[in-house]
């Protein structure tokens, strides 16, 4: 028998204490009748040569408990129990983690990466195991341990080289944290002998734009080491080009839009002057931009003429071209109809329509069409696009009440602004509240909003403490809404006296919003406050009127087809990639995931076809390498730069084998059980002899 922690055996020396306690007797066993003891001083007995050990069995039990506990803490194991599979365990398990992100397309980097992988494969012995993983935003297992073990020993290196030859860097971003986590979990799988050396060989350019967030809350497995092999090629400076949002400030819709692009220059760049060019060429569109090393510049480029729907911007003058192109699509202008039922005096500052039209001004991305209708007239039946937001500001007639009920059932939002107390019947019909009362509230000088439900999505823009104060808005008049079953209505905002200011009812898939005061000057100061515009935009957004189709994505993004197409076809969907390769999605597909290359993709399932652009992740242009200590700060255990000596490696493997044996046998558990049994026997025996020891007294008479 051997011990994993033999120093704990020194604890067995504690058996000296029970022996000493048994030798020292605090009182005599003899019972003697004596007269008064008041004139005598007590004196304990002294240990002399005639002192004898008593209760030997009790002493042995106590010494045995201490000995068993010391042996348990020393972690014993039997060497002869070493299993055969542990003796035949591989010397090393190596996961080669290869970076195939877009930044590896730089000149000479991929060739250097392949040489690094070749060096790892060449260093392996017949007893080693190898797995080959590629990573960018996704993890791709090119060679597993199972494939390696299934091949003949003489064919394994050739198999690894064959899988490596089929690998190429792609266009996706660098998910380094996810790659390291996947490799570590592969090595930490159960069943791997502890004496096996487990190592990850990371082959990457370690560019600063790599994503490491997956390592923040991850506990690095014990016994797994990371061998960082940075890829360094011939020095080239790099500048990157990325598109931003369209610039619309101060630009009339008829004057065209400006495309905002950002040019980023590396800190070690030798060049500082570049040129931005549209392809296909546009007259007078070329611009020269000066970007010092380590800085960035934002440039506004005039968009191509209206007949050009797709183009690209190219950055010229850079050594590395992989991130010098931005693919552009002309954004479609969304038509957003809004119906206003009330007085149609659009130029009257005393009316609500005057302020509503000034909130929803047309922009290059959105064209708002505010249509005014008379509340007494008939509602349009055909030929008009149905609005997502219907605003009622006067007591609607029966026709408009029925139209509002139908729009609520269809999932639209109806905003009913109570400008007087005469709309009780339409409000009952729209809200479904039969026992609802509407009256004019009594207001002194003015009323203020005193309570707001900031958990409601409509007030999400005002949750910040800087924007949550509504007390500066004075309401001269408002209507009191009394509901018999208040649980059916949600009070979004209320006045100081408790009267609701904004209520919400859910009706089917639609929503009814009731504002108990108008925003015109006769009722309140709401239209002239800073809260008015964001509040109305929030209402329109919640109504679905601002759900603009997204046309720009990054490599590796998933494209929701429902956001691109008005109606997703029931059959297969054909998509043409930028290089002309057709991709056919099965019937019922709602997501397109094959965004593996930058460029313009075309969905051929509609007439006319719908296109969307995919561009490089801006993080890939941050090509300056980061320090390896950044990985250590995230808990990654780095391998020693100097390989261990054979004797030290053999000793470490022997030690790991002993730890594994002790962990499998767990003899310490049986020693603890034995110690508990002996302790119980000692307690029982001590209780039996206690009365006899307790009679050693002297009675005074």
N, C-alpha and C positions, 0 to 999 in steps of 0.2 A: 504493500500500500504506500502511495505517495501523497504528499500534501501540496495543495496549490498555494497556501499561505502558511508555511511552517512556523513563522515567528509567533503565531497565536498559540502554539503549544507551550510557550513560556507561561501562559496563564494557568497551566496545571500546577505551577508552584504555589498557587493559592491554597493547596491542600494542607499547608503548614498551619493555616489559621484554625481549622477545626481541631487539629491536634493540640495546639496551645490552649484553646478554650477547654478541651477535655482535661488537660493537666491542671489548670487553675480551678480550684474549688472555692467558691465564695462562702460556703457554710458547711458545717459538720453534719454528718448523717446521724450522729448519736443524739438521743433525746434524754435530757437530764432534768429532773425536777429540782428547782432551786428557789430560794427565797427571793427577796427583792434584788433587782439588777440596777437600781438607781445609782448605786455608788461605784458601778463598774463601767469602764469605757470599752466599746466594741473594737475588736481588732481582727481583720481578715486573716485567714490562714496563710502561711508562707509555703512556697514550693520548696520542698526538701527532697533529698534523695529517696525518701520513702514514699513520695507521691506516685500513685499508680494510675494508669489509664483505666477508665471504667466505661461501660457501655460500648464495647468494641464494635458491635454490629452497627450501632447508630453512627459511630465515627466513620466506619467504612462506607456507609451509604452517603454521608455528606461529602467525603472525599471523592467518591465515584461521580456524584453530580458535577462537581467542579471539573473533573477530568473529562467527562463527556462533553461539557460545554466548550472547553478549550479545544477538543478535537473537532467539534462541529465548526467552530470559527476558523480552523485551519484548513477547511475544505478538502477532505480526503477524496481520493479516487484510486481506482485499480488500473494499472498500466496494461495488464493483460486483456482488458476489455476493449482495446482499440479496434473499431470495426474495419472491415476490409475496404469499404468504400472510402474511408478517410485516408487509408494508406495510399490509395490510388488516385487521390484528388489531384486536379491539375495544379501546376505550379503557379500560374497566373491566369486571371481572367481580365481581358483588356477590351474596353469599348472605345473604338475610334469614332470620335464625334467630329464630323466634317462640316464646316460652314459652307452652305451653298446659297447664301443670300446675294443680293444684287451687287454689294460692294466687292465681292470676290471676282467680279468681271473686270476689275482693273488689270492693266497690262502686267503680266507675269505672275499674278497672284495665284491663279488656279494651277499653273504649272508647278509653282513652289509647294502648293498644298498637296498635290499628287506625290511629289518627292517625299514630303513628310510622311504620308500614309505608307509609301513604299518602305521607308526606313523602319516604321513600326512593324510591318509585316515581316521584314527580313530578320528582325531581332527576336522573333518568336521561336520557341523550341517545340518539339513534338508533344510535350506535356501541357502546352499553353492553349488557351481558348481565345477566340477573337469574335467580336461583333462589330459591324460597320453601320453607323447611323449618320444620315444627312439631316440637316436642320436649316430652316429659315423661319417662316411663321408656323410651319408644320414640321412634324417629326416623321421621317421616312426611314424605316429599317431596311437597309439594303442587304445585310448579311447578319443572320441571327446566330446565337450559340448553337441552336439545333442544327442549322444548315452546316455550320463548321464541323460539328461532331459527326454528322452523317456522311461527310466526305472522307475519302481515304486520306491518311496522314500525308502522303506524298502529293495530294491534289489540293490541299487546303490553301496554300499560298497562291496557287494559280487561280483558285476560285475567288479569293479576295481581290486579286488584281483584275479579274474579269468584271466583278461588280463595280470596282472603282472606275474602270474604263467607261462604264455606262453612265457615270455621274457627270453632271454639268451644273455650274452655278445658274440660278434662276433670277427672277426679278423681285422676289418678295423681301420683306424686311427681316432683320436679324433677331429671332427669338432665342437669344442665348440662354436666358434663364430657364425657359421651358425645355430646351435641349439638354442642359446639364441635369435638370431634374429627372427627365426621362432616362438618361444614361445611368444616373445614380440609383434609381428605382430598379432598373434592370439588373444591376450588380447586387442589390440588396435583397433579391428574392430569396425566399426561404429554401433551405436545402443546400445552399452553398457552404462548403466546409470553411471554418474560420481560418484554417491555416493557409488557405488560398489567398494569394496576393490579388487584390482587386483594384484596378486602376482605370481611369478615364484619360484617354489621350485626346485633348482638345486641339483641333487644328483650325485656326481662325485668324482673321486679321485684327480681332479685338477692337473693332471700330467703336467710337464713342456713342454712336446712335443705337447700339445693341440694347435690346429690352431685357432687363434683369429683374423685373418685379416679381416673377414667379419664385424667386429665391427668398423673398422677404420673410414669409411665414413658414419656410420649409426647414425641417431639421435634417441636416446632412447625415447620411447613414454612417455608422461607425465602421471603420475598416476600409472605407472607400476613399481613395486619394485621386486628386486631379493633377495630371501632368500637362501643363500648358505648353504648347508648341506654337508660338506666334508665327504667322506668315508675314514675311517681309520681302518685298520685291524691289525692283529698281525704283528709285524715288521719282514720283510724279506728283505734282501739285494738282489739287482737284477743286473745282467750283461746281456748284449745283444750281439748278433752276427748278422752281416750284411755283405752281399757280395758287393764287389767293382768290378771295371773293371779288365779284365785279364791283367796280367803283361807281356809285350812283349819286353821291353827294354833289349837288350843284349841276347835275347833268340832266337835260331834258330828255324824255323818252324818245322824241323824234330825232335827237342829235346823236343817237348811238351810245353804246356803253364803252367803258374802259376796262380792260382786263388788267388786274393787278397781279404782277409776278414778283417773286423774290429771288434774288441772286445771292448765294452764300459762297464766300471764298474761304479756303482753308487757312489755318493760322501760319502754316509754313509755305504758303504760296509764293511763287516767284513772279507771277503775273497778276496785274491789278486792273487791266483794261479788257473788256469783253464787248461783244456785239450781240444784240437780240434781233432775230430775223424771223418773219412769218414764212411758213411754207404751206401752201403756195404763196409766192411773193405778193405783197400788197404795196402799192405805190406809196412811198414816203413812210413806210412802217418801220424800217430799220432804225435801231437806236443803239448808240454807244453808251456803255455804262461803266463807271469807274468804281471798283469795289476793293478797298485796301485789304490786306491779308488779315484773316481772323474776323472780318466784319460782314455785314449783309446790307443789301439795298433793296428797297421796294420801288418798282417801276410801273407806271401806268401806261399800257399800250392800247392804242385805238384798235377796236375790233375790226375784222375784215368787213367788206361790204355786205349788204343784206342778202345777196344771192349766195354767199359762202356760208354753209352751215357747219362745216368741220374743217379744222386746220390744226397746225401745230406750231409752237414757238420753239426755236432752236437757239441755244447759247453757243456762240463760236468764240474760239480763242483759248479753250481749255484743253489740258493734256488728256483728261479722261472723259470719254463721251457717254458713259453709261447713264448719267443723270443730267444730261444736257437738253432733254426734250420734254416739253409739256404738251399733251394732247388736249385740244380745246373743242368743245361743242357749243354751238349757239344755244343759250338757254331759251326755252319756250316761255312766252309770257302767259301766265295763268289768268284766265278770266274768272273773276269772283263776283257773281251777282248778289246784291243785297237789296231786299225789298223793304220800303218804308211806307207804312200805311198811316197817313195823317195829312195835315195841311201841306200843300205842295209849294209853299212860298220859299223857294230856295235862296232868295236874296234878302230875306227878312231876318235880321239879327235877333228878333224876338221869338223866332220859331226854332224847333229842334232840328229840322232838316238842314238849316243853315250851318250848324256846327257838325252835323254828321258828315256832310259832304267834304268838309275841310279836314276831317280825321282820315278818311279813306281816300287819299290822293293817289292817282295812278303813278306807278313806278315801272322801271324796265322789267322787273321780275313779276309784278302783279298789276293787273288792270282791274280796279274796282269799279263796278257799275252800280251806282245807287239809283234805283228806280223808285219813284214816288207814285203812290196810288191813293185814290180817294176812299175813305172808309165806308162811304155810303154806296159807292159804285160797285159793279160786279167784278169779281176776281177773274184774271185772265185764265183761259182754259187750255189753249194750245199755242205753240209758236214762241213761247218764252222759256228760257232756261230756268229750272227750278232753283231757288236760292237755298243755301244752307242756313242762312240767318234771315228770319222774318221779324220785322220790328213793327209793333202796333203802338201808336201814340195817341190815338183817339178811340172812342168807343166804337168797335167794329160792328158792322151790320151782320146779318145772318149769313150772308154769302162768305164774308171774310172770316167769320168765326168757324164755319165749316171747313174753309180752306186751311186755316191754322190747325184745326184738329187733324186733318189729313196729313199735313206736313209733320206734325208731331208723331203720328203713327209711322211715318216713313223714315224717322230718325233725325229729322231736322231740329233746329233750335228756334224757339219763338221767344222774343223779348217783348213783354207787354209793359209799356211805360204808362203808369196810371197818372194821366194829366188832370183827371177830375174823378169825382166819386160816383159817376153815372155808369160805370162799367161793371157793375156787380154781376149781372146775368152772363155776359161773355166770359168773365173770370171764372164763374162757377162751371161753365161748360168746358173751358179749357183745362182747368185744374182737376175736375172731377169731384170737387168738394160741394156737396149739396147744402151743407150748413155753413156757408161762408157769408160774412158780412163785410161791407165796404162802406166807410164813412170818411168824412173830412176830419183830419186831426186838428186839435186845438194847439196852436203854436204861439208862444210869446213873441219875443224879439226874433229869435231864430232857433232852429234845432241843429244838433250836431250828431254825427255818427259816433257812438260810444263803444260799440262792440263789433268786432269783425272776426270771422272764422277763417284764420289764415291757413288752416289745413285744407280748405277747399281749393281746387285747381284754379278757379277764377281769380283768386287773390295771391297766386304764387309769385307774381312779380312784385308784390308789396311785403313779402315776408321779412326782408332786411329791415333792421331798425331804422335805417335812414329814410325809408319810404313808407313806413307803416302808419304814419300820423295822418289821420283824416280830419282832425279837429279844426283845421283851418278852412274847411268847406262849410258854409252856412246854408241851411235849407229854410226858406221862408214859409213854404207850405209842403205838406205831404198828406197822403191818405193812410188811414188806419185799416189794416186787413186783420180780421178776426176769424180764426179757423177753429171749428169745433174739435177736429182731430189733428192737433198740431204735429203728431208724429209722422203724418204723410208729407209734410212740407219741411224743408231745411232752411233755416234762417242763416243766410250768408253774412248779412250785416244788419245791425239794428241801431236805432237812435238811442239817445241817452235815457229816455223814458221807457225803453223796452219795446217800442213799436218797431215792427220789421221795416227795414229799408230796402233789402234785396232778398227775395225768396226764390226757392227752386223746387219744382215738382218734376219728378221723373214720370213720363207718360209713354209707356212702351219703350221703344228705342230712342225716343226723342226727349227733349228737356224744355220745360217752360220756366222762364225767368221772369220775375215780376219786380219791377222797380217802382216803389211807391211814391216817387217824386220825379218830376221831369228835370232834364238838365238845362232847360231854357231859363233865362234870367228871371222870369216871373216866379219860378219855383225854387231855384237854387243857384249857387255859384259853381256847380259841378262842371259845366262845360268850359269854364274859364280857369279851371284848376289843372295842376300838372298830373292829376290822377285820371283824368277823363280819357286821354288817348290810350294809355296802356290798358285801362279797364275795358274799353270797347274792343281793342285788338285781342285781349284775352278771351272775351266772349266769342269773337269770331273764330279764334283758334280752337277753342273748345267745341265750337260748332262744326269744325272740320273744313272751314273755308280757307285756311292757310296751309293745308297739306300739299305743298308744292312737290312735284316729282323731282327726285334726285337724279342727276345725270353724271355726276363726277364721283369716282370711286378710286380706291387704292388697290394695288396688286394684292390678291388674296382675300379681298372683301367678298362677302356674300351679297348678291343682288336680289332683293325681293321683287319678283316679277309683278306682284300686285301693285307696287308703287310706280311701276313704269307703264303698265298696260291698263287701259280702261276696263278691259275684260280679258281675263286669262283664258286662252283657248282650251277647249275640252280635250283636244287631241295632242299629239307630240308637238313640241316647240323647237324650232330650228333657230340656232344662233350662229352667226358667222364671226369667227375670231379675227383679230387684226391681220394675221398672216393669211387669211382666206380659208383656214381650216373650219369645216362645218362641225358644230356640236349639236346633237339632237337630244333633247330632254324628253323623258317619257311623259305620257299623259298624266295630268294631275300635278305636275311639278310646279312648285311655287317659288323655288329658290334656284338661282344660277350661281354655281361655285367655281367654275373653271376660269376664273380671272387670273390666269397665270402669267400673262404678258401685258405690258402697257400698250395702249392703242385704243382704237374705236371699235366697239362691238356692235353688231347689228342683229336685232331680233326680227327674224323674217316671218314671224307668225301673224303679223298685222299688216294692214294696208292703209297708209304707207308704213314701211318698216320703222321701228323705234330703235334709236341708237343711244348708247351710253359710252362714256370715256373712262378708261382706267389708266392711272398714272403711278409713278414710283413713289414710295413712301419718302417724305422729306427727311426722315431720320437717316436714310442710307447715305446722304451727302455729308454726314458728320464722320468723316473717314479717319480723323486723328485717333490713334490708338489710346486706350485707357490703360492704367497700371493694373498689374495682376493683384495688387493689394485690395483693389475694389471688390474682387471676388472673396477674399479672406474676410472682409468686413461683413459680408453676407453669410458667413458661416461655412464657406467651402473649405475643405481640408486639402491643402496643396501638397503634392508629393515632393520629396526631397530632390533638389537638383543634382545631388551626387548619389549614384546607385549604391545600395548597401553592399558590404563585403559578403562573400559567400558564407563565411562562418556566422556572421550576424544574421543573414537571411535564414540560414538553417536553424539558428537558435530561436528566431522569431516564429518560424513555422512550428518548431517543437513546442514553444510556449502556447501558440494558438491551438495546437492539438490537445495539449493538456487542459486548456480552458474548455474546449469543446467536450472532452471526456468527462470532466467534472460536471459540466452543465447537463450532460445526458444522464449520468449516474445519480447525482444529487444524494450522495450518502449522508450529507449533513442533516437531511431531514430525519433520517432514521436515528441519528445520534441525538437530535433534539427530542424525538419521541421517547427514546430510552432514558434521557435525562429527566423528562417529566414523570415517567413511570417510577424511577428511583426516588424522585422527590416526593411523590405520593406515598411510597413505602416508608420513607424517612419521617414524614409527618405522622403517619399511623403509629410507627414505633415510638416516636417521641411522646405522643399522647398517652401511650400505654405506661411509660415509665415516669411520666410527670407526677402522679400522686405520690409515688415512693420518694421522689426527690423533694416533694413539697412537705414531707413530714419531718424534715430536719430542722426542728424548732426547739426552742427552750421555753418552757412554761415557768412563769414566775408565780410564786404563791405568796 
